[in-house]
Amino acid sequence: MNNENKVDLGFVQIHKKVIGDIAVSSLREVSGVRLATFGIISKACEWIGRKNYPSVHVTIDQDDQVSVEIKVAIDYGLNVPDVARQVQDVIRAAVERAVDINLKEINVNIQAIERSA
């Protein structure tokens, strides 16, 4: 391609909330895992269609490296370390695929073990 015809159209900014949304959406790929919810506020926001994820924190350090902390609940009987690694793997792959960012770290905080109904 000839660089003479190249036009600079500006830059793209990706809000850290978008990275959090991608992380939450990727949880569907791991069986027996769901985002930990906290109280009626989270459920009310979900009910009216507003995204409110107090269980996901995305931080950008002074070196512009991005980290994700996610709080999840898993089903009783699953191997906790294996599930946590699967969560890390799917989040890393989803973020890299969607926004081309290499995450510094993905911290998985298991908040609850729940029995299926």
Biopython code that builds the backbone (N, CA, C, O; Angstrom):
import numpy as np
from Bio.PDB.StructureBuilder import StructureBuilder

atoms = [
    (1, "MET", "N", (0.834, -1.188, 0.000)),
    (1, "MET", "CA", (0.000, 0.000, 0.000)),
    (1, "MET", "C", (0.870, 1.239, 0.000)),
    (1, "MET", "O", (1.895, 1.289, 0.680)),
    (2, "ASN", "N", (0.473, 2.211, -0.741)),
    (2, "ASN", "CA", (1.236, 3.433, -0.878)),
    (2, "ASN", "C", (0.952, 4.360, 0.300)),
    (2, "ASN", "O", (-0.205, 4.697, 0.554)),
    (3, "ASN", "N", (1.989, 4.773, 1.017)),
    (3, "ASN", "CA", (1.831, 5.628, 2.187)),
    (3, "ASN", "C", (1.391, 7.043, 1.831)),
    (3, "ASN", "O", (0.932, 7.781, 2.703)),
    (4, "GLU", "N", (1.524, 7.437, 0.551)),
    (4, "GLU", "CA", (1.099, 8.775, 0.151)),
    (4, "GLU", "C", (-0.409, 8.935, 0.258)),
    (4, "GLU", "O", (-0.897, 10.050, 0.441)),
    (5, "ASN", "N", (-1.151, 7.853, 0.149)),
    (5, "ASN", "CA", (-2.606, 7.897, 0.204)),
    (5, "ASN", "C", (-3.148, 7.680, 1.611)),
    (5, "ASN", "O", (-4.364, 7.657, 1.803)),
    (6, "LYS", "N", (-2.283, 7.522, 2.581)),
    (6, "LYS", "CA", (-2.692, 7.259, 3.957)),
    (6, "LYS", "C", (-3.137, 8.565, 4.624)),
    (6, "LYS", "O", (-2.454, 9.585, 4.534)),
    (7, "VAL", "N", (-4.290, 8.515, 5.293)),
    (7, "VAL", "CA", (-4.839, 9.679, 5.968)),
    (7, "VAL", "C", (-4.960, 9.371, 7.454)),
    (7, "VAL", "O", (-5.478, 8.322, 7.835)),
    (8, "ASP", "N", (-4.485, 10.278, 8.285)),
    (8, "ASP", "CA", (-4.600, 10.110, 9.731)),
    (8, "ASP", "C", (-5.997, 10.566, 10.149)),
    (8, "ASP", "O", (-6.363, 11.727, 9.965)),
    (9, "LEU", "N", (-6.772, 9.641, 10.713)),
    (9, "LEU", "CA", (-8.146, 9.950, 11.099)),
    (9, "LEU", "C", (-8.293, 10.238, 12.585)),
    (9, "LEU", "O", (-9.413, 10.409, 13.068)),
    (10, "GLY", "N", (-7.204, 10.292, 13.308)),
    (10, "GLY", "CA", (-7.282, 10.566, 14.737)),
    (10, "GLY", "C", (-6.874, 9.357, 15.553)),
    (10, "GLY", "O", (-6.155, 8.480, 15.072)),
    (11, "PHE", "N", (-7.337, 9.317, 16.787)),
    (11, "PHE", "CA", (-6.960, 8.225, 17.678)),
    (11, "PHE", "C", (-8.213, 7.611, 18.288)),
    (11, "PHE", "O", (-9.304, 8.178, 18.226)),
    (12, "VAL", "N", (-8.025, 6.454, 18.869)),
    (12, "VAL", "CA", (-9.115, 5.727, 19.511)),
    (12, "VAL", "C", (-8.805, 5.622, 20.992)),
    (12, "VAL", "O", (-7.704, 5.228, 21.376)),
    (13, "GLN", "N", (-9.778, 5.976, 21.823)),
    (13, "GLN", "CA", (-9.650, 5.811, 23.260)),
    (13, "GLN", "C", (-10.639, 4.743, 23.703)),
    (13, "GLN", "O", (-11.793, 4.732, 23.275)),
    (14, "ILE", "N", (-10.177, 3.850, 24.559)),
    (14, "ILE", "CA", (-11.031, 2.793, 25.089)),
    (14, "ILE", "C", (-11.125, 2.997, 26.595)),
    (14, "ILE", "O", (-10.129, 2.914, 27.313)),
    (15, "HIS", "N", (-12.332, 3.263, 27.055)),
    (15, "HIS", "CA", (-12.545, 3.494, 28.488)),
    (15, "HIS", "C", (-12.334, 2.190, 29.246)),
    (15, "HIS", "O", (-12.633, 1.114, 28.730)),
    (16, "LYS", "N", (-11.831, 2.283, 30.445)),
    (16, "LYS", "CA", (-11.576, 1.066, 31.211)),
    (16, "LYS", "C", (-12.860, 0.313, 31.544)),
    (16, "LYS", "O", (-12.808, -0.883, 31.829)),
    (17, "LYS", "N", (-14.004, 0.981, 31.515)),
    (17, "LYS", "CA", (-15.287, 0.315, 31.712)),
    (17, "LYS", "C", (-15.547, -0.693, 30.584)),
    (17, "LYS", "O", (-16.159, -1.737, 30.810)),
    (18, "VAL", "N", (-15.092, -0.383, 29.401)),
    (18, "VAL", "CA", (-15.244, -1.303, 28.259)),
    (18, "VAL", "C", (-14.467, -2.590, 28.517)),
    (18, "VAL", "O", (-14.954, -3.679, 28.215)),
    (19, "ILE", "N", (-13.283, -2.472, 29.062)),
    (19, "ILE", "CA", (-12.485, -3.652, 29.389)),
    (19, "ILE", "C", (-13.204, -4.479, 30.452)),
    (19, "ILE", "O", (-13.200, -5.708, 30.390)),
    (20, "GLY", "N", (-13.817, -3.813, 31.418)),
    (20, "GLY", "CA", (-14.605, -4.510, 32.427)),
    (20, "GLY", "C", (-15.802, -5.224, 31.822)),
    (20, "GLY", "O", (-16.107, -6.354, 32.205)),
    (21, "ASP", "N", (-16.482, -4.580, 30.883)),
    (21, "ASP", "CA", (-17.624, -5.203, 30.202)),
    (21, "ASP", "C", (-17.196, -6.453, 29.437)),
    (21, "ASP", "O", (-17.903, -7.461, 29.436)),
    (22, "ILE", "N", (-16.048, -6.380, 28.794)),
    (22, "ILE", "CA", (-15.526, -7.537, 28.057)),
    (22, "ILE", "C", (-15.220, -8.679, 29.029)),
    (22, "ILE", "O", (-15.539, -9.836, 28.756)),
    (23, "ALA", "N", (-14.606, -8.347, 30.158)),
    (23, "ALA", "CA", (-14.283, -9.368, 31.162)),
    (23, "ALA", "C", (-15.546, -10.058, 31.666)),
    (23, "ALA", "O", (-15.582, -11.283, 31.779)),
    (24, "VAL", "N", (-16.574, -9.283, 31.967)),
    (24, "VAL", "CA", (-17.829, -9.856, 32.452)),
    (24, "VAL", "C", (-18.466, -10.741, 31.387)),
    (24, "VAL", "O", (-18.924, -11.843, 31.690)),
    (25, "SER", "N", (-18.498, -10.275, 30.158)),
    (25, "SER", "CA", (-19.099, -11.057, 29.074)),
    (25, "SER", "C", (-18.356, -12.364, 28.839)),
    (25, "SER", "O", (-18.972, -13.373, 28.494)),
    (26, "SER", "N", (-17.052, -12.357, 29.020)),
    (26, "SER", "CA", (-16.263, -13.563, 28.768)),
    (26, "SER", "C", (-16.506, -14.648, 29.813)),
    (26, "SER", "O", (-16.201, -15.815, 29.566)),
    (27, "LEU", "N", (-17.051, -14.285, 30.979)),
    (27, "LEU", "CA", (-17.320, -15.282, 32.013)),
    (27, "LEU", "C", (-18.286, -16.364, 31.545)),
    (27, "LEU", "O", (-18.267, -17.479, 32.066)),
    (28, "ARG", "N", (-19.123, -16.049, 30.575)),
    (28, "ARG", "CA", (-20.081, -17.031, 30.051)),
    (28, "ARG", "C", (-19.386, -18.253, 29.458)),
    (28, "ARG", "O", (-19.993, -19.317, 29.332)),
    (29, "GLU", "N", (-18.134, -18.104, 29.101)),
    (29, "GLU", "CA", (-17.380, -19.202, 28.497)),
    (29, "GLU", "C", (-16.892, -20.226, 29.523)),
    (29, "GLU", "O", (-16.454, -21.314, 29.149)),
    (30, "VAL", "N", (-16.963, -19.890, 30.797)),
    (30, "VAL", "CA", (-16.492, -20.791, 31.849)),
    (30, "VAL", "C", (-17.708, -21.354, 32.574)),
    (30, "VAL", "O", (-18.464, -20.614, 33.205)),
    (31, "SER", "N", (-17.888, -22.641, 32.480)),
    (31, "SER", "CA", (-19.034, -23.295, 33.087)),
    (31, "SER", "C", (-18.949, -23.253, 34.617)),
    (31, "SER", "O", (-17.894, -23.509, 35.198)),
    (32, "GLY", "N", (-20.075, -22.928, 35.256)),
    (32, "GLY", "CA", (-20.142, -22.933, 36.713)),
    (32, "GLY", "C", (-19.622, -21.681, 37.378)),
    (32, "GLY", "O", (-19.397, -21.675, 38.589)),
    (33, "VAL", "N", (-19.424, -20.613, 36.611)),
    (33, "VAL", "CA", (-18.892, -19.362, 37.147)),
    (33, "VAL", "C", (-19.838, -18.221, 36.800)),
    (33, "VAL", "O", (-20.372, -18.153, 35.694)),
    (34, "ARG", "N", (-20.033, -17.333, 37.758)),
    (34, "ARG", "CA", (-20.817, -16.135, 37.494)),
    (34, "ARG", "C", (-20.233, -14.985, 38.303)),
    (34, "ARG", "O", (-19.514, -15.188, 39.282)),
    (35, "LEU", "N", (-20.553, -13.801, 37.874)),
    (35, "LEU", "CA", (-20.090, -12.606, 38.561)),
    (35, "LEU", "C", (-20.737, -12.535, 39.933)),
    (35, "LEU", "O", (-21.942, -12.754, 40.063)),
    (36, "ALA", "N", (-19.961, -12.236, 40.944)),
    (36, "ALA", "CA", (-20.507, -12.070, 42.292)),
    (36, "ALA", "C", (-21.363, -10.811, 42.317)),
    (36, "ALA", "O", (-20.975, -9.771, 41.784)),
    (37, "THR", "N", (-22.527, -10.916, 42.940)),
    (37, "THR", "CA", (-23.409, -9.754, 43.045)),
    (37, "THR", "C", (-23.504, -9.337, 44.499)),
    (37, "THR", "O", (-23.356, -10.149, 45.413)),
    (38, "PHE", "N", (-23.751, -8.061, 44.688)),
    (38, "PHE", "CA", (-23.785, -7.502, 46.032)),
    (38, "PHE", "C", (-25.059, -6.702, 46.240)),
    (38, "PHE", "O", (-25.174, -5.569, 45.772)),
    (39, "GLY", "N", (-26.001, -7.287, 46.933)),
    (39, "GLY", "CA", (-27.181, -6.575, 47.375)),
    (39, "GLY", "C", (-28.185, -6.222, 46.304)),
    (39, "GLY", "O", (-28.079, -6.622, 45.145)),
    (40, "ILE", "N", (-29.146, -5.470, 46.737)),
    (40, "ILE", "CA", (-30.296, -5.141, 45.906)),
    (40, "ILE", "C", (-29.972, -4.097, 44.837)),
    (40, "ILE", "O", (-30.622, -4.066, 43.792)),
    (41, "ILE", "N", (-28.983, -3.249, 45.082)),
    (41, "ILE", "CA", (-28.635, -2.216, 44.098)),
    (41, "ILE", "C", (-28.170, -2.859, 42.798)),
    (41, "ILE", "O", (-28.605, -2.456, 41.719)),
    (42, "SER", "N", (-27.288, -3.858, 42.890)),
    (42, "SER", "CA", (-26.802, -4.539, 41.690)),
    (42, "SER", "C", (-27.949, -5.204, 40.944)),
    (42, "SER", "O", (-28.027, -5.131, 39.717)),
    (43, "LYS", "N", (-28.834, -5.849, 41.687)),
    (43, "LYS", "CA", (-29.960, -6.539, 41.054)),
    (43, "LYS", "C", (-30.935, -5.554, 40.434)),
    (43, "LYS", "O", (-31.482, -5.818, 39.363)),
    (44, "ALA", "N", (-31.164, -4.418, 41.094)),
    (44, "ALA", "CA", (-32.066, -3.410, 40.551)),
    (44, "ALA", "C", (-31.505, -2.810, 39.263)),
    (44, "ALA", "O", (-32.245, -2.611, 38.300)),
    (45, "CYS", "N", (-30.223, -2.527, 39.240)),
    (45, "CYS", "CA", (-29.593, -1.990, 38.036)),
    (45, "CYS", "C", (-29.671, -2.992, 36.903)),
    (45, "CYS", "O", (-29.944, -2.622, 35.761)),
    (46, "GLU", "N", (-29.434, -4.253, 37.207)),
    (46, "GLU", "CA", (-29.519, -5.306, 36.198)),
    (46, "GLU", "C", (-30.945, -5.421, 35.661)),
    (46, "GLU", "O", (-31.147, -5.619, 34.463)),
    (47, "TRP", "N", (-31.924, -5.297, 36.543)),
    (47, "TRP", "CA", (-33.320, -5.430, 36.166)),
    (47, "TRP", "C", (-33.755, -4.332, 35.198)),
    (47, "TRP", "O", (-34.514, -4.592, 34.265)),
    (48, "ILE", "N", (-33.272, -3.099, 35.418)),
    (48, "ILE", "CA", (-33.649, -2.000, 34.527)),
    (48, "ILE", "C", (-32.720, -1.890, 33.318)),
    (48, "ILE", "O", (-32.862, -0.982, 32.500)),
    (49, "GLY", "N", (-31.779, -2.810, 33.212)),
    (49, "GLY", "CA", (-30.921, -2.843, 32.033)),
    (49, "GLY", "C", (-29.661, -2.012, 32.126)),
    (49, "GLY", "O", (-28.953, -1.870, 31.130)),
    (50, "ARG", "N", (-29.361, -1.468, 33.267)),
    (50, "ARG", "CA", (-28.150, -0.676, 33.441)),
    (50, "ARG", "C", (-27.018, -1.576, 33.886)),
    (50, "ARG", "O", (-27.185, -2.410, 34.776)),
    (51, "LYS", "N", (-25.875, -1.406, 33.267)),
    (51, "LYS", "CA", (-24.707, -2.200, 33.645)),
    (51, "LYS", "C", (-24.078, -1.588, 34.892)),
    (51, "LYS", "O", (-23.674, -0.425, 34.901)),
    (52, "ASN", "N", (-24.008, -2.387, 35.926)),
    (52, "ASN", "CA", (-23.378, -1.957, 37.165)),
    (52, "ASN", "C", (-22.594, -3.153, 37.689)),
    (52, "ASN", "O", (-23.179, -4.120, 38.178)),
    (53, "TYR", "N", (-21.285, -3.087, 37.586)),
    (53, "TYR", "CA", (-20.460, -4.218, 37.971)),
    (53, "TYR", "C", (-19.507, -3.822, 39.100)),
    (53, "TYR", "O", (-18.335, -3.541, 38.848)),
    (54, "PRO", "N", (-20.001, -3.798, 40.343)),
    (54, "PRO", "CA", (-19.082, -3.489, 41.444)),
    (54, "PRO", "C", (-18.076, -4.607, 41.677)),
    (54, "PRO", "O", (-17.137, -4.444, 42.456)),
    (55, "SER", "N", (-18.261, -5.739, 41.009)),
    (55, "SER", "CA", (-17.369, -6.883, 41.165)),
    (55, "SER", "C", (-16.187, -6.841, 40.197)),
    (55, "SER", "O", (-15.362, -7.755, 40.193)),
    (56, "VAL", "N", (-16.096, -5.808, 39.392)),
    (56, "VAL", "CA", (-15.012, -5.709, 38.414)),
    (56, "VAL", "C", (-14.309, -4.368, 38.584)),
    (56, "VAL", "O", (-14.941, -3.312, 38.582)),
    (57, "HIS", "N", (-12.997, -4.432, 38.729)),
    (57, "HIS", "CA", (-12.195, -3.214, 38.840)),
    (57, "HIS", "C", (-11.063, -3.287, 37.815)),
    (57, "HIS", "O", (-10.284, -4.240, 37.787)),
    (58, "VAL", "N", (-10.997, -2.269, 36.986)),
    (58, "VAL", "CA", (-9.924, -2.171, 35.999)),
    (58, "VAL", "C", (-9.056, -0.994, 36.402)),
    (58, "VAL", "O", (-9.549, 0.114, 36.611)),
    (59, "THR", "N", (-7.761, -1.244, 36.509)),
    (59, "THR", "CA", (-6.832, -0.181, 36.891)),
    (59, "THR", "C", (-5.756, -0.037, 35.829)),
    (59, "THR", "O", (-5.363, -0.997, 35.167)),
    (60, "ILE", "N", (-5.299, 1.194, 35.694)),
    (60, "ILE", "CA", (-4.206, 1.501, 34.771)),
    (60, "ILE", "C", (-3.119, 2.156, 35.604)),
    (60, "ILE", "O", (-3.328, 3.217, 36.193)),
    (61, "ASP", "N", (-1.946, 1.512, 35.650)),
    (61, "ASP", "CA", (-0.881, 2.051, 36.492)),
    (61, "ASP", "C", (-0.118, 3.161, 35.772)),
    (61, "ASP", "O", (-0.441, 3.517, 34.639)),
    (62, "GLN", "N", (0.886, 3.697, 36.440)),
    (62, "GLN", "CA", (1.633, 4.834, 35.885)),
    (62, "GLN", "C", (2.431, 4.476, 34.635)),
    (62, "GLN", "O", (2.845, 5.363, 33.889)),
    (63, "ASP", "N", (2.650, 3.183, 34.404)),
    (63, "ASP", "CA", (3.336, 2.743, 33.188)),
    (63, "ASP", "C", (2.343, 2.366, 32.087)),
    (63, "ASP", "O", (2.724, 1.748, 31.093)),
    (64, "ASP", "N", (1.069, 2.737, 32.261)),
    (64, "ASP", "CA", (-0.016, 2.445, 31.320)),
    (64, "ASP", "C", (-0.268, 0.954, 31.145)),
    (64, "ASP", "O", (-0.723, 0.522, 30.086)),
    (65, "GLN", "N", (0.023, 0.172, 32.168)),
    (65, "GLN", "CA", (-0.286, -1.244, 32.129)),
    (65, "GLN", "C", (-1.641, -1.457, 32.801)),
    (65, "GLN", "O", (-1.943, -0.872, 33.841)),
    (66, "VAL", "N", (-2.446, -2.314, 32.174)),
    (66, "VAL", "CA", (-3.823, -2.516, 32.610)),
    (66, "VAL", "C", (-3.937, -3.806, 33.414)),
    (66, "VAL", "O", (-3.395, -4.843, 33.033)),
    (67, "SER", "N", (-4.654, -3.721, 34.537)),
    (67, "SER", "CA", (-4.923, -4.882, 35.384)),
    (67, "SER", "C", (-6.424, -4.985, 35.607)),
    (67, "SER", "O", (-7.138, -3.983, 35.625)),
    (68, "VAL", "N", (-6.887, -6.219, 35.776)),
    (68, "VAL", "CA", (-8.300, -6.471, 36.040)),
    (68, "VAL", "C", (-8.419, -7.279, 37.325)),
    (68, "VAL", "O", (-7.691, -8.251, 37.527)),
    (69, "GLU", "N", (-9.341, -6.869, 38.192)),
    (69, "GLU", "CA", (-9.708, -7.676, 39.355)),
    (69, "GLU", "C", (-11.189, -7.989, 39.207)),
    (69, "GLU", "O", (-12.006, -7.092, 39.000)),
    (70, "ILE", "N", (-11.525, -9.266, 39.314)),
    (70, "ILE", "CA", (-12.916, -9.687, 39.151)),
    (70, "ILE", "C", (-13.306, -10.606, 40.293)),
    (70, "ILE", "O", (-12.561, -11.511, 40.667)),
    (71, "LYS", "N", (-14.483, -10.358, 40.839)),
    (71, "LYS", "CA", (-15.007, -11.158, 41.948)),
    (71, "LYS", "C", (-16.105, -12.058, 41.396)),
    (71, "LYS", "O", (-17.053, -11.592, 40.764)),
    (72, "VAL", "N", (-15.956, -13.366, 41.649)),
    (72, "VAL", "CA", (-16.887, -14.328, 41.081)),
    (72, "VAL", "C", (-17.407, -15.294, 42.144)),
    (72, "VAL", "O", (-16.849, -15.417, 43.234)),
    (73, "ALA", "N", (-18.479, -15.962, 41.792)),
    (73, "ALA", "CA", (-19.014, -17.075, 42.574)),
    (73, "ALA", "C", (-18.933, -18.305, 41.686)),
    (73, "ALA", "O", (-19.169, -18.217, 40.481)),
    (74, "ILE", "N", (-18.601, -19.452, 42.270)),
    (74, "ILE", "CA", (-18.519, -20.677, 41.479)),
    (74, "ILE", "C", (-19.384, -21.765, 42.099)),
    (74, "ILE", "O", (-19.739, -21.715, 43.276)),
    (75, "ASP", "N", (-19.703, -22.729, 41.282)),
    (75, "ASP", "CA", (-20.531, -23.839, 41.740)),
    (75, "ASP", "C", (-19.740, -24.757, 42.662)),
    (75, "ASP", "O", (-18.543, -24.976, 42.478)),
    (76, "TYR", "N", (-20.443, -25.286, 43.660)),
    (76, "TYR", "CA", (-19.871, -26.249, 44.593)),
    (76, "TYR", "C", (-19.407, -27.489, 43.825)),
    (76, "TYR", "O", (-20.080, -27.952, 42.904)),
    (77, "GLY", "N", (-18.263, -28.007, 44.214)),
    (77, "GLY", "CA", (-17.740, -29.230, 43.614)),
    (77, "GLY", "C", (-16.692, -28.995, 42.543)),
    (77, "GLY", "O", (-16.013, -29.935, 42.130)),
    (78, "LEU", "N", (-16.547, -27.764, 42.087)),
    (78, "LEU", "CA", (-15.531, -27.463, 41.079)),
    (78, "LEU", "C", (-14.185, -27.232, 41.756)),
    (78, "LEU", "O", (-14.123, -26.829, 42.918)),
    (79, "ASN", "N", (-13.122, -27.489, 41.024)),
    (79, "ASN", "CA", (-11.774, -27.258, 41.524)),
    (79, "ASN", "C", (-11.481, -25.758, 41.429)),
    (79, "ASN", "O", (-11.361, -25.212, 40.332)),
    (80, "VAL", "N", (-11.370, -25.106, 42.569)),
    (80, "VAL", "CA", (-11.259, -23.651, 42.621)),
    (80, "VAL", "C", (-10.040, -23.120, 41.853)),
    (80, "VAL", "O", (-10.207, -22.209, 41.043)),
    (81, "PRO", "N", (-8.816, -23.647, 42.067)),
    (81, "PRO", "CA", (-7.673, -23.123, 41.310)),
    (81, "PRO", "C", (-7.816, -23.315, 39.801)),
    (81, "PRO", "O", (-7.434, -22.435, 39.029)),
    (82, "ASP", "N", (-8.362, -24.454, 39.372)),
    (82, "ASP", "CA", (-8.549, -24.685, 37.933)),
    (82, "ASP", "C", (-9.548, -23.700, 37.337)),
    (82, "ASP", "O", (-9.326, -23.156, 36.256)),
    (83, "VAL", "N", (-10.638, -23.477, 38.044)),
    (83, "VAL", "CA", (-11.656, -22.541, 37.563)),
    (83, "VAL", "C", (-11.084, -21.126, 37.495)),
    (83, "VAL", "O", (-11.334, -20.406, 36.528)),
    (84, "ALA", "N", (-10.326, -20.723, 38.503)),
    (84, "ALA", "CA", (-9.720, -19.389, 38.514)),
    (84, "ALA", "C", (-8.775, -19.214, 37.330)),
    (84, "ALA", "O", (-8.760, -18.154, 36.705)),
    (85, "ARG", "N", (-7.988, -20.238, 37.016)),
    (85, "ARG", "CA", (-7.097, -20.165, 35.851)),
    (85, "ARG", "C", (-7.891, -20.071, 34.551)),
    (85, "ARG", "O", (-7.510, -19.337, 33.640)),
    (86, "GLN", "N", (-8.992, -20.813, 34.464)),
    (86, "GLN", "CA", (-9.842, -20.731, 33.267)),
    (86, "GLN", "C", (-10.410, -19.323, 33.108)),
    (86, "GLN", "O", (-10.454, -18.787, 32.000)),
    (87, "VAL", "N", (-10.842, -18.730, 34.214)),
    (87, "VAL", "CA", (-11.363, -17.355, 34.174)),
    (87, "VAL", "C", (-10.276, -16.403, 33.678)),
    (87, "VAL", "O", (-10.537, -15.559, 32.822)),
    (88, "GLN", "N", (-9.071, -16.532, 34.205)),
    (88, "GLN", "CA", (-7.966, -15.685, 33.758)),
    (88, "GLN", "C", (-7.704, -15.858, 32.265)),
    (88, "GLN", "O", (-7.514, -14.879, 31.544)),
    (89, "ASP", "N", (-7.696, -17.110, 31.806)),
    (89, "ASP", "CA", (-7.420, -17.390, 30.396)),
    (89, "ASP", "C", (-8.469, -16.800, 29.468)),
    (89, "ASP", "O", (-8.126, -16.200, 28.450)),
    (90, "VAL", "N", (-9.762, -16.965, 29.811)),
    (90, "VAL", "CA", (-10.802, -16.456, 28.914)),
    (90, "VAL", "C", (-10.844, -14.930, 28.922)),
    (90, "VAL", "O", (-11.104, -14.315, 27.888)),
    (91, "ILE", "N", (-10.591, -14.315, 30.076)),
    (91, "ILE", "CA", (-10.563, -12.845, 30.115)),
    (91, "ILE", "C", (-9.401, -12.324, 29.290)),
    (91, "ILE", "O", (-9.566, -11.404, 28.489)),
    (92, "ARG", "N", (-8.221, -12.912, 29.486)),
    (92, "ARG", "CA", (-7.054, -12.461, 28.721)),
    (92, "ARG", "C", (-7.309, -12.582, 27.218)),
    (92, "ARG", "O", (-7.045, -11.644, 26.466)),
    (93, "ALA", "N", (-7.816, -13.722, 26.785)),
    (93, "ALA", "CA", (-8.072, -13.937, 25.353)),
    (93, "ALA", "C", (-9.126, -12.969, 24.823)),
    (93, "ALA", "O", (-8.972, -12.427, 23.729)),
    (94, "ALA", "N", (-10.190, -12.748, 25.584)),
    (94, "ALA", "CA", (-11.265, -11.861, 25.129)),
    (94, "ALA", "C", (-10.793, -10.419, 24.999)),
    (94, "ALA", "O", (-11.111, -9.746, 24.019)),
    (95, "VAL", "N", (-10.036, -9.944, 25.982)),
    (95, "VAL", "CA", (-9.540, -8.562, 25.933)),
    (95, "VAL", "C", (-8.538, -8.389, 24.800)),
    (95, "VAL", "O", (-8.590, -7.397, 24.072)),
    (96, "GLU", "N", (-7.634, -9.340, 24.646)),
    (96, "GLU", "CA", (-6.653, -9.245, 23.562)),
    (96, "GLU", "C", (-7.345, -9.265, 22.207)),
    (96, "GLU", "O", (-6.958, -8.528, 21.300)),
    (97, "ARG", "N", (-8.364, -10.104, 22.064)),
    (97, "ARG", "CA", (-9.084, -10.220, 20.789)),
    (97, "ARG", "C", (-9.895, -8.954, 20.495)),
    (97, "ARG", "O", (-9.929, -8.487, 19.357)),
    (98, "ALA", "N", (-10.542, -8.408, 21.512)),
    (98, "ALA", "CA", (-11.460, -7.288, 21.290)),
    (98, "ALA", "C", (-10.776, -5.928, 21.178)),
    (98, "ALA", "O", (-11.125, -5.125, 20.313)),
    (99, "VAL", "N", (-9.808, -5.670, 22.048)),
    (99, "VAL", "CA", (-9.224, -4.331, 22.074)),
    (99, "VAL", "C", (-7.707, -4.312, 21.909)),
    (99, "VAL", "O", (-7.084, -3.253, 21.986)),
    (100, "ASP", "N", (-7.114, -5.485, 21.684)),
    (100, "ASP", "CA", (-5.678, -5.584, 21.414)),
    (100, "ASP", "C", (-4.833, -4.969, 22.533)),
    (100, "ASP", "O", (-3.883, -4.229, 22.278)),
    (101, "ILE", "N", (-5.200, -5.293, 23.779)),
    (101, "ILE", "CA", (-4.441, -4.841, 24.947)),
    (101, "ILE", "C", (-3.923, -6.069, 25.676)),
    (101, "ILE", "O", (-4.675, -7.011, 25.930)),
    (102, "ASN", "N", (-2.640, -6.059, 26.012)),
    (102, "ASN", "CA", (-2.072, -7.122, 26.833)),
    (102, "ASN", "C", (-2.218, -6.726, 28.295)),
    (102, "ASN", "O", (-1.675, -5.711, 28.732)),
    (103, "LEU", "N", (-2.949, -7.528, 29.037)),
    (103, "LEU", "CA", (-3.180, -7.229, 30.441)),
    (103, "LEU", "C", (-1.955, -7.572, 31.280)),
    (103, "LEU", "O", (-1.304, -8.593, 31.057)),
    (104, "LYS", "N", (-1.649, -6.717, 32.237)),
    (104, "LYS", "CA", (-0.538, -6.961, 33.154)),
    (104, "LYS", "C", (-0.873, -8.135, 34.062)),
    (104, "LYS", "O", (-0.073, -9.056, 34.223)),
    (105, "GLU", "N", (-2.074, -8.094, 34.659)),
    (105, "GLU", "CA", (-2.496, -9.167, 35.546)),
    (105, "GLU", "C", (-4.011, -9.236, 35.593)),
    (105, "GLU", "O", (-4.713, -8.255, 35.349)),
    (106, "ILE", "N", (-4.492, -10.429, 35.914)),
    (106, "ILE", "CA", (-5.920, -10.665, 36.099)),
    (106, "ILE", "C", (-6.061, -11.368, 37.440)),
    (106, "ILE", "O", (-5.663, -12.522, 37.597)),
    (107, "ASN", "N", (-6.629, -10.662, 38.395)),
    (107, "ASN", "CA", (-6.805, -11.206, 39.738)),
    (107, "ASN", "C", (-8.236, -11.692, 39.884)),
    (107, "ASN", "O", (-9.186, -10.928, 39.716)),
    (108, "VAL", "N", (-8.378, -12.978, 40.201)),
    (108, "VAL", "CA", (-9.690, -13.581, 40.375)),
    (108, "VAL", "C", (-9.908, -13.785, 41.869)),
    (108, "VAL", "O", (-9.135, -14.470, 42.538)),
    (109, "ASN", "N", (-10.966, -13.181, 42.373)),
    (109, "ASN", "CA", (-11.302, -13.256, 43.789)),
    (109, "ASN", "C", (-12.587, -14.091, 43.909)),
    (109, "ASN", "O", (-13.661, -13.641, 43.510)),
    (110, "ILE", "N", (-12.472, -15.296, 44.455)),
    (110, "ILE", "CA", (-13.628, -16.169, 44.631)),
    (110, "ILE", "C", (-14.389, -15.688, 45.858)),
    (110, "ILE", "O", (-13.891, -15.793, 46.978)),
    (111, "GLN", "N", (-15.592, -15.159, 45.654)),
    (111, "GLN", "CA", (-16.399, -14.589, 46.731)),
    (111, "GLN", "C", (-17.344, -15.616, 47.366)),
    (111, "GLN", "O", (-17.720, -15.488, 48.532)),
    (112, "ALA", "N", (-17.723, -16.635, 46.586)),
    (112, "ALA", "CA", (-18.696, -17.577, 47.118)),
    (112, "ALA", "C", (-18.620, -18.906, 46.369)),
    (112, "ALA", "O", (-18.279, -18.968, 45.187)),
    (113, "ILE", "N", (-18.948, -19.955, 47.101)),
    (113, "ILE", "CA", (-19.167, -21.272, 46.523)),
    (113, "ILE", "C", (-20.665, -21.544, 46.696)),
    (113, "ILE", "O", (-21.182, -21.511, 47.813)),
    (114, "GLU", "N", (-21.348, -21.810, 45.597)),
    (114, "GLU", "CA", (-22.805, -21.957, 45.653)),
    (114, "GLU", "C", (-23.234, -23.306, 45.122)),
    (114, "GLU", "O", (-22.666, -23.821, 44.159)),
    (115, "ARG", "N", (-24.240, -23.870, 45.758)),
    (115, "ARG", "CA", (-24.828, -25.120, 45.274)),
    (115, "ARG", "C", (-25.861, -24.792, 44.208)),
    (115, "ARG", "O", (-26.622, -23.833, 44.345)),
    (116, "SER", "N", (-25.886, -25.582, 43.155)),
    (116, "SER", "CA", (-26.885, -25.399, 42.112)),
    (116, "SER", "C", (-28.254, -25.763, 42.650)),
    (116, "SER", "O", (-28.390, -26.686, 43.453)),
    (117, "ALA", "N", (-29.264, -25.037, 42.208)),
    (117, "ALA", "CA", (-30.633, -25.311, 42.672)),
    (117, "ALA", "C", (-31.261, -26.461, 41.930)),
    (117, "ALA", "O", (-32.408, -26.818, 42.200)),
]
sb = StructureBuilder()
sb.init_structure("model")
sb.init_model(0)
sb.init_chain("A")
sb.init_seg("    ")
for serial, (resi, resn, name, xyz) in enumerate(atoms, 1):
    if name == "N":
        sb.init_residue(resn, " ", resi, " ")
    sb.init_atom(name, np.array(xyz, "f"), 0.0, 1.0, " ", f" {name:<3s}", serial, name[0])
structure = sb.get_structure()
